[in-house]
Amino acid sequence: MVFWIDQRGRYNGRMRLHERLREVRRHRGLTLVDVREKTGLSVSYLSDLERGRSNPSFETLERLARAYDMSVLDLLSGVEEAGEATPEGLPPGLAELVKEGRVDIETARDLSRIELRGRRPRTKEDWELLYLNIRRLLIPPDDRTSEP
């Protein structure tokens, strides 16, 4: 199940790099100024990256990944033509559910893209509630093998 809808209302199974960069920064609760302080990159350049007006070098991706305390692979997780998702690239709480085996990594990647009124769940319990509610909506009762 994939829930990514771009700003024009089009369905996209995977994000573009600039969308992922903005998503990760917002997940971390950081402003562009915060990222500038951690990376040494200018706010205008960071803004251009997040709007898709510039393409980062590998060195820039490394600096951003370090600022977000993740690997470049995790930073690129879910990006078109990029690496696979890992728990380290997921928001806190959701990563815990994956590590516990309660949610598979691909479902978690899809869940991590959902915003509810501009906000995302922040705790493990909130992510689990979201997952269970979506599961109940999408899977008919007769097709459910067991509740996690």
Rosetta constraint file for C-alpha pairs under 8 A:
AtomPair CA 1 CA 107 HARMONIC 6.73 0.50
AtomPair CA 1 CA 110 HARMONIC 6.78 0.50
AtomPair CA 2 CA 13 HARMONIC 5.93 0.50
AtomPair CA 2 CA 107 HARMONIC 7.88 0.50
AtomPair CA 2 CA 110 HARMONIC 5.22 0.50
AtomPair CA 2 CA 111 HARMONIC 7.86 0.50
AtomPair CA 3 CA 11 HARMONIC 7.60 0.50
AtomPair CA 3 CA 12 HARMONIC 7.93 0.50
AtomPair CA 3 CA 13 HARMONIC 7.47 0.50
AtomPair CA 3 CA 110 HARMONIC 6.27 0.50
AtomPair CA 3 CA 111 HARMONIC 7.52 0.50
AtomPair CA 3 CA 113 HARMONIC 6.94 0.50
AtomPair CA 3 CA 114 HARMONIC 6.68 0.50
AtomPair CA 4 CA 11 HARMONIC 6.12 0.50
AtomPair CA 4 CA 12 HARMONIC 5.52 0.50
AtomPair CA 4 CA 13 HARMONIC 6.18 0.50
AtomPair CA 4 CA 14 HARMONIC 7.20 0.50
AtomPair CA 4 CA 15 HARMONIC 7.59 0.50
AtomPair CA 4 CA 110 HARMONIC 7.41 0.50
AtomPair CA 4 CA 113 HARMONIC 6.16 0.50
AtomPair CA 4 CA 114 HARMONIC 7.21 0.50
AtomPair CA 5 CA 9 HARMONIC 5.53 0.50
AtomPair CA 5 CA 10 HARMONIC 5.42 0.50
AtomPair CA 5 CA 11 HARMONIC 4.62 0.50
AtomPair CA 5 CA 12 HARMONIC 5.85 0.50
AtomPair CA 6 CA 10 HARMONIC 5.42 0.50
AtomPair CA 6 CA 11 HARMONIC 6.51 0.50
AtomPair CA 6 CA 12 HARMONIC 6.80 0.50
AtomPair CA 14 CA 78 HARMONIC 5.67 0.50
AtomPair CA 14 CA 79 HARMONIC 5.71 0.50
AtomPair CA 14 CA 80 HARMONIC 5.46 0.50
AtomPair CA 15 CA 19 HARMONIC 6.05 0.50
AtomPair CA 15 CA 20 HARMONIC 6.30 0.50
AtomPair CA 15 CA 78 HARMONIC 6.15 0.50
AtomPair CA 15 CA 79 HARMONIC 4.83 0.50
AtomPair CA 15 CA 80 HARMONIC 5.86 0.50
AtomPair CA 16 CA 20 HARMONIC 6.43 0.50
AtomPair CA 16 CA 79 HARMONIC 5.38 0.50
AtomPair CA 16 CA 80 HARMONIC 5.78 0.50
AtomPair CA 17 CA 21 HARMONIC 6.22 0.50
AtomPair CA 17 CA 52 HARMONIC 7.64 0.50
AtomPair CA 17 CA 76 HARMONIC 7.20 0.50
AtomPair CA 17 CA 79 HARMONIC 5.64 0.50
AtomPair CA 17 CA 80 HARMONIC 7.38 0.50
AtomPair CA 18 CA 22 HARMONIC 6.39 0.50
AtomPair CA 18 CA 49 HARMONIC 5.78 0.50
AtomPair CA 18 CA 50 HARMONIC 4.40 0.50
AtomPair CA 18 CA 51 HARMONIC 5.91 0.50
AtomPair CA 18 CA 52 HARMONIC 5.07 0.50
AtomPair CA 19 CA 23 HARMONIC 6.11 0.50
AtomPair CA 19 CA 50 HARMONIC 6.36 0.50
AtomPair CA 19 CA 51 HARMONIC 7.63 0.50
AtomPair CA 19 CA 52 HARMONIC 7.96 0.50
AtomPair CA 20 CA 24 HARMONIC 6.08 0.50
AtomPair CA 20 CA 75 HARMONIC 7.58 0.50
AtomPair CA 20 CA 76 HARMONIC 7.33 0.50
AtomPair CA 20 CA 78 HARMONIC 7.67 0.50
AtomPair CA 20 CA 79 HARMONIC 6.72 0.50
AtomPair CA 21 CA 25 HARMONIC 6.31 0.50
AtomPair CA 21 CA 49 HARMONIC 7.63 0.50
AtomPair CA 21 CA 50 HARMONIC 5.95 0.50
AtomPair CA 21 CA 75 HARMONIC 7.55 0.50
AtomPair CA 22 CA 26 HARMONIC 6.13 0.50
AtomPair CA 22 CA 50 HARMONIC 5.46 0.50
AtomPair CA 23 CA 27 HARMONIC 6.02 0.50
AtomPair CA 24 CA 28 HARMONIC 6.26 0.50
AtomPair CA 24 CA 68 HARMONIC 7.65 0.50
AtomPair CA 24 CA 75 HARMONIC 7.53 0.50
AtomPair CA 25 CA 29 HARMONIC 6.40 0.50
AtomPair CA 25 CA 30 HARMONIC 5.51 0.50
AtomPair CA 25 CA 31 HARMONIC 7.22 0.50
AtomPair CA 25 CA 35 HARMONIC 7.93 0.50
AtomPair CA 25 CA 68 HARMONIC 7.46 0.50
AtomPair CA 26 CA 30 HARMONIC 5.89 0.50
AtomPair CA 26 CA 31 HARMONIC 7.53 0.50
AtomPair CA 27 CA 91 HARMONIC 6.62 0.50
AtomPair CA 28 CA 68 HARMONIC 7.28 0.50
AtomPair CA 30 CA 34 HARMONIC 5.73 0.50
AtomPair CA 30 CA 35 HARMONIC 6.76 0.50
AtomPair CA 31 CA 35 HARMONIC 6.45 0.50
AtomPair CA 32 CA 36 HARMONIC 6.10 0.50
AtomPair CA 32 CA 43 HARMONIC 5.78 0.50
AtomPair CA 32 CA 46 HARMONIC 6.77 0.50
AtomPair CA 32 CA 47 HARMONIC 7.31 0.50
AtomPair CA 33 CA 37 HARMONIC 6.29 0.50
AtomPair CA 33 CA 43 HARMONIC 6.19 0.50
AtomPair CA 34 CA 38 HARMONIC 6.45 0.50
AtomPair CA 35 CA 39 HARMONIC 5.97 0.50
AtomPair CA 35 CA 40 HARMONIC 7.90 0.50
AtomPair CA 35 CA 41 HARMONIC 7.73 0.50
AtomPair CA 35 CA 64 HARMONIC 7.76 0.50
AtomPair CA 35 CA 67 HARMONIC 6.83 0.50
AtomPair CA 36 CA 40 HARMONIC 5.10 0.50
AtomPair CA 36 CA 41 HARMONIC 5.07 0.50
AtomPair CA 36 CA 42 HARMONIC 5.74 0.50
AtomPair CA 36 CA 43 HARMONIC 5.97 0.50
AtomPair CA 36 CA 46 HARMONIC 7.70 0.50
AtomPair CA 37 CA 41 HARMONIC 7.79 0.50
AtomPair CA 38 CA 67 HARMONIC 5.53 0.50
AtomPair CA 39 CA 63 HARMONIC 5.70 0.50
AtomPair CA 39 CA 64 HARMONIC 6.50 0.50
AtomPair CA 39 CA 67 HARMONIC 6.32 0.50
AtomPair CA 41 CA 45 HARMONIC 6.74 0.50
AtomPair CA 41 CA 46 HARMONIC 6.78 0.50
AtomPair CA 42 CA 46 HARMONIC 6.25 0.50
AtomPair CA 43 CA 47 HARMONIC 6.00 0.50
AtomPair CA 44 CA 48 HARMONIC 6.16 0.50
AtomPair CA 45 CA 49 HARMONIC 6.21 0.50
AtomPair CA 45 CA 54 HARMONIC 7.65 0.50
AtomPair CA 46 CA 50 HARMONIC 6.30 0.50
AtomPair CA 47 CA 51 HARMONIC 6.20 0.50
AtomPair CA 48 CA 52 HARMONIC 6.11 0.50
AtomPair CA 48 CA 53 HARMONIC 4.90 0.50
AtomPair CA 48 CA 54 HARMONIC 5.51 0.50
AtomPair CA 49 CA 53 HARMONIC 5.96 0.50
AtomPair CA 49 CA 54 HARMONIC 5.03 0.50
AtomPair CA 49 CA 55 HARMONIC 6.25 0.50
AtomPair CA 49 CA 56 HARMONIC 6.91 0.50
AtomPair CA 56 CA 60 HARMONIC 5.60 0.50
AtomPair CA 56 CA 61 HARMONIC 6.36 0.50
AtomPair CA 57 CA 61 HARMONIC 6.37 0.50
AtomPair CA 58 CA 62 HARMONIC 6.18 0.50
AtomPair CA 59 CA 63 HARMONIC 6.31 0.50
AtomPair CA 60 CA 64 HARMONIC 6.18 0.50
AtomPair CA 61 CA 65 HARMONIC 5.99 0.50
AtomPair CA 61 CA 72 HARMONIC 6.37 0.50
AtomPair CA 61 CA 75 HARMONIC 7.95 0.50
AtomPair CA 62 CA 66 HARMONIC 6.15 0.50
AtomPair CA 62 CA 71 HARMONIC 7.66 0.50
AtomPair CA 62 CA 72 HARMONIC 5.94 0.50
AtomPair CA 63 CA 67 HARMONIC 6.22 0.50
AtomPair CA 64 CA 68 HARMONIC 6.24 0.50
AtomPair CA 65 CA 69 HARMONIC 5.99 0.50
AtomPair CA 65 CA 70 HARMONIC 5.11 0.50
AtomPair CA 65 CA 71 HARMONIC 5.53 0.50
AtomPair CA 65 CA 72 HARMONIC 5.41 0.50
AtomPair CA 65 CA 75 HARMONIC 6.10 0.50
AtomPair CA 66 CA 70 HARMONIC 6.03 0.50
AtomPair CA 66 CA 71 HARMONIC 7.12 0.50
AtomPair CA 70 CA 74 HARMONIC 6.19 0.50
AtomPair CA 70 CA 75 HARMONIC 6.68 0.50
AtomPair CA 70 CA 88 HARMONIC 6.81 0.50
AtomPair CA 70 CA 89 HARMONIC 6.71 0.50
AtomPair CA 71 CA 75 HARMONIC 6.23 0.50
AtomPair CA 71 CA 89 HARMONIC 7.99 0.50
AtomPair CA 72 CA 76 HARMONIC 6.17 0.50
AtomPair CA 73 CA 77 HARMONIC 6.12 0.50
AtomPair CA 73 CA 82 HARMONIC 7.95 0.50
AtomPair CA 73 CA 83 HARMONIC 5.75 0.50
AtomPair CA 73 CA 84 HARMONIC 7.54 0.50
AtomPair CA 74 CA 83 HARMONIC 7.47 0.50
AtomPair CA 74 CA 84 HARMONIC 7.77 0.50
AtomPair CA 74 CA 85 HARMONIC 6.53 0.50
AtomPair CA 74 CA 86 HARMONIC 6.44 0.50
AtomPair CA 74 CA 88 HARMONIC 6.59 0.50
AtomPair CA 74 CA 89 HARMONIC 4.55 0.50
AtomPair CA 75 CA 89 HARMONIC 6.46 0.50
AtomPair CA 76 CA 82 HARMONIC 5.83 0.50
AtomPair CA 76 CA 83 HARMONIC 5.91 0.50
AtomPair CA 76 CA 84 HARMONIC 7.98 0.50
AtomPair CA 77 CA 82 HARMONIC 6.53 0.50
AtomPair CA 77 CA 83 HARMONIC 5.19 0.50
AtomPair CA 77 CA 84 HARMONIC 5.29 0.50
AtomPair CA 77 CA 85 HARMONIC 4.77 0.50
AtomPair CA 77 CA 86 HARMONIC 7.42 0.50
AtomPair CA 77 CA 89 HARMONIC 6.85 0.50
AtomPair CA 78 CA 82 HARMONIC 6.94 0.50
AtomPair CA 78 CA 83 HARMONIC 6.98 0.50
AtomPair CA 78 CA 84 HARMONIC 6.57 0.50
AtomPair CA 78 CA 85 HARMONIC 6.30 0.50
AtomPair CA 78 CA 109 HARMONIC 7.16 0.50
AtomPair CA 79 CA 83 HARMONIC 7.28 0.50
AtomPair CA 85 CA 89 HARMONIC 6.73 0.50
AtomPair CA 85 CA 105 HARMONIC 6.66 0.50
AtomPair CA 85 CA 106 HARMONIC 7.06 0.50
AtomPair CA 85 CA 109 HARMONIC 6.62 0.50
AtomPair CA 86 CA 90 HARMONIC 7.19 0.50
AtomPair CA 86 CA 105 HARMONIC 6.75 0.50
AtomPair CA 87 CA 95 HARMONIC 4.89 0.50
AtomPair CA 87 CA 96 HARMONIC 7.84 0.50
AtomPair CA 87 CA 98 HARMONIC 6.49 0.50
AtomPair CA 87 CA 99 HARMONIC 7.03 0.50
AtomPair CA 87 CA 105 HARMONIC 6.97 0.50
AtomPair CA 88 CA 95 HARMONIC 6.72 0.50
AtomPair CA 89 CA 95 HARMONIC 7.91 0.50
AtomPair CA 90 CA 94 HARMONIC 6.37 0.50
AtomPair CA 90 CA 95 HARMONIC 5.35 0.50
AtomPair CA 90 CA 108 HARMONIC 7.59 0.50
AtomPair CA 90 CA 109 HARMONIC 7.03 0.50
AtomPair CA 90 CA 112 HARMONIC 6.83 0.50
AtomPair CA 91 CA 95 HARMONIC 6.13 0.50
AtomPair CA 91 CA 112 HARMONIC 6.95 0.50
AtomPair CA 91 CA 122 HARMONIC 7.64 0.50
AtomPair CA 92 CA 96 HARMONIC 6.88 0.50
AtomPair CA 92 CA 122 HARMONIC 6.83 0.50
AtomPair CA 92 CA 123 HARMONIC 6.81 0.50
AtomPair CA 92 CA 124 HARMONIC 7.20 0.50
AtomPair CA 93 CA 97 HARMONIC 6.57 0.50
AtomPair CA 93 CA 122 HARMONIC 6.58 0.50
AtomPair CA 93 CA 123 HARMONIC 4.77 0.50
AtomPair CA 93 CA 124 HARMONIC 3.59 0.50
AtomPair CA 93 CA 125 HARMONIC 7.33 0.50
AtomPair CA 93 CA 126 HARMONIC 7.99 0.50
AtomPair CA 93 CA 127 HARMONIC 6.61 0.50
AtomPair CA 94 CA 98 HARMONIC 6.56 0.50
AtomPair CA 94 CA 108 HARMONIC 6.65 0.50
AtomPair CA 94 CA 112 HARMONIC 7.60 0.50
AtomPair CA 94 CA 123 HARMONIC 7.55 0.50
AtomPair CA 94 CA 124 HARMONIC 5.75 0.50
AtomPair CA 94 CA 127 HARMONIC 5.82 0.50
AtomPair CA 94 CA 128 HARMONIC 7.70 0.50
AtomPair CA 95 CA 99 HARMONIC 6.24 0.50
AtomPair CA 95 CA 108 HARMONIC 7.76 0.50
AtomPair CA 96 CA 100 HARMONIC 6.11 0.50
AtomPair CA 96 CA 124 HARMONIC 6.72 0.50
AtomPair CA 97 CA 101 HARMONIC 6.23 0.50
AtomPair CA 97 CA 102 HARMONIC 5.24 0.50
AtomPair CA 97 CA 103 HARMONIC 5.72 0.50
AtomPair CA 97 CA 124 HARMONIC 6.81 0.50
AtomPair CA 97 CA 128 HARMONIC 7.46 0.50
AtomPair CA 98 CA 102 HARMONIC 5.92 0.50
AtomPair CA 98 CA 103 HARMONIC 5.01 0.50
AtomPair CA 98 CA 104 HARMONIC 5.80 0.50
AtomPair CA 98 CA 105 HARMONIC 6.10 0.50
AtomPair CA 98 CA 108 HARMONIC 7.08 0.50
AtomPair CA 102 CA 148 HARMONIC 6.19 0.50
AtomPair CA 103 CA 107 HARMONIC 6.56 0.50
AtomPair CA 103 CA 108 HARMONIC 6.29 0.50
AtomPair CA 104 CA 108 HARMONIC 6.17 0.50
AtomPair CA 105 CA 109 HARMONIC 6.09 0.50
AtomPair CA 106 CA 110 HARMONIC 6.35 0.50
AtomPair CA 107 CA 111 HARMONIC 6.08 0.50
AtomPair CA 108 CA 112 HARMONIC 6.02 0.50
AtomPair CA 109 CA 113 HARMONIC 7.02 0.50
AtomPair CA 110 CA 114 HARMONIC 7.36 0.50
AtomPair CA 111 CA 131 HARMONIC 7.33 0.50
AtomPair CA 112 CA 120 HARMONIC 7.94 0.50
AtomPair CA 114 CA 120 HARMONIC 6.76 0.50
AtomPair CA 115 CA 119 HARMONIC 5.20 0.50
AtomPair CA 115 CA 120 HARMONIC 5.01 0.50
AtomPair CA 116 CA 120 HARMONIC 6.08 0.50
AtomPair CA 121 CA 126 HARMONIC 5.36 0.50
AtomPair CA 121 CA 127 HARMONIC 5.70 0.50
AtomPair CA 122 CA 126 HARMONIC 6.56 0.50
AtomPair CA 122 CA 127 HARMONIC 7.29 0.50
AtomPair CA 123 CA 127 HARMONIC 6.33 0.50
AtomPair CA 124 CA 128 HARMONIC 6.14 0.50
AtomPair CA 125 CA 129 HARMONIC 6.12 0.50
AtomPair CA 126 CA 130 HARMONIC 6.23 0.50
AtomPair CA 127 CA 131 HARMONIC 6.13 0.50
AtomPair CA 128 CA 132 HARMONIC 6.08 0.50
AtomPair CA 129 CA 133 HARMONIC 6.10 0.50
AtomPair CA 130 CA 134 HARMONIC 6.18 0.50
AtomPair CA 131 CA 135 HARMONIC 6.03 0.50
AtomPair CA 132 CA 136 HARMONIC 6.12 0.50
AtomPair CA 133 CA 137 HARMONIC 6.29 0.50
AtomPair CA 134 CA 138 HARMONIC 6.08 0.50
AtomPair CA 135 CA 139 HARMONIC 5.68 0.50
AtomPair CA 136 CA 140 HARMONIC 7.10 0.50
AtomPair CA 136 CA 141 HARMONIC 7.48 0.50
AtomPair CA 139 CA 143 HARMONIC 6.35 0.50
AtomPair CA 139 CA 144 HARMONIC 6.46 0.50
AtomPair CA 140 CA 144 HARMONIC 6.69 0.50
